[in-house]
Each structure stands twice: as C-alpha cells, then as structure tokens.
C-alpha cells in the first residue's frame, strides 16, 4: 500500500482493523469485531434468528482525521479581545 504522506503511514500503523455487522433492516451498528471470522459468525447467528434478513459484514478501511487543531479565523480584523471596551 502506498501512502501520500508520512502522517498517513503513521496513522495506518496505529489503527487496528475492525469489522461490523449491519442488517438490511437497520441503520444502526455499534459493536466492533476484532476479527473477520468473529464478524462472520455473528452475521450467521443473526441470520439464523432473523430468517430472510441480510446481514452484511463491513470492514473498516481507515478513517478521516484532521491532524491539526482547528484554526480560528477572525471576522473583524485588528480586534483585540484584551482591549478595554468603553461600555
């Protein structure tokens, strides 16, 4: 795999891969399986107790993260909050 930046390479090295199970009948999933086999077993278990419903195994490929702090952009140039306001 090729990374565009050294930051991407560091993040990829530190992120554990995980898998999630999602039903066609739901938009909610929360549990993170650490192995593909664990997620497949859970999908099979859920399909057994919910006949006719598809259960998808999703794999996390990565995440988006802003590596820098949020930058404040002032809308009033030259305003100093430490100036004494005369009111």
C-alpha positions in Angstrom: 0.0 0.0 0.0 1.3 3.5 -0.9 0.7 6.5 1.4 0.7 10.1 0.2 2.2 11.5 3.4 4.2 10.2 6.3 1.3 11.1 8.5 -1.0 8.6 6.6 1.7 5.9 7.1 1.9 6.6 10.8 -1.9 6.5 11.2 -2.2 3.3 9.2 0.3 1.6 11.5 -1.5 2.6 14.7 -5.1 1.9 13.7 -6.4 -1.6 14.4 -8.7 -3.0 11.7 -12.2 -4.0 12.8 -15.4 -5.4 11.3 -19.0 -4.6 11.9 -22.3 -6.4 11.1 -25.2 -4.4 9.6 -28.7 -5.6 8.9 -30.6 -4.5 5.8 -33.5 -3.7 8.2 -31.4 -1.3 10.3 -29.1 1.7 10.1 -27.6 1.1 13.5 -24.4 -0.9 14.3 -22.0 -0.3 17.2 -20.1 -3.5 18.1 -16.5 -3.7 16.6 -15.3 -7.2 15.9 -11.6 -7.6 16.0 -11.6 -10.5 13.5 -13.3 -11.2 10.3 -14.2 -14.7 11.5 -15.9 -13.2 14.6 -18.0 -10.8 12.5 -18.9 -13.6 10.1 -20.0 -15.8 12.9 -22.2 -13.0 14.4 -23.7 -12.4 10.9 -24.6 -16.1 10.6 -26.0 -16.2 14.2 -28.2 -13.1 13.5 -29.3 -14.5 10.1 -30.4 -17.7 11.8 -32.6 -16.0 14.3 -33.9 -13.5 11.6 -34.9 -15.6 8.6 -34.9 -13.7 5.3 -32.9 -10.7 6.6 -29.5 -10.0 5.1 -26.6 -9.2 7.5 -23.6 -7.5 6.0 -20.0 -7.8 7.3 -18.4 -4.4 6.9 -14.6 -3.9 7.1 -13.1 -0.6 8.3 -10.5 0.6 5.7 -9.4 3.7 7.6 -10.7 7.0 9.0 -10.6 10.7 8.3 -8.9 12.8 10.9 -7.8 16.4 10.9 -4.2 16.2 12.3 -4.0 19.9 13.1 -6.0 22.0 15.6 -8.9 24.0 14.3 -7.8 27.4 13.0 -9.7 30.4 14.3 -10.4 33.0 11.5 -11.4 36.3 12.9 -14.2 38.2 11.1 -13.1 41.6 12.5 -9.5 42.4 11.5 -7.5 44.1 14.2 -9.9 43.3 17.0 -8.0 42.6 20.3 -10.2 40.9 23.0 -7.8 42.4 25.6 -8.5 46.0 24.6 -10.6 47.8 27.2 -14.1 48.3 25.8 -15.6 51.7 26.8 -19.0 50.3 27.9 
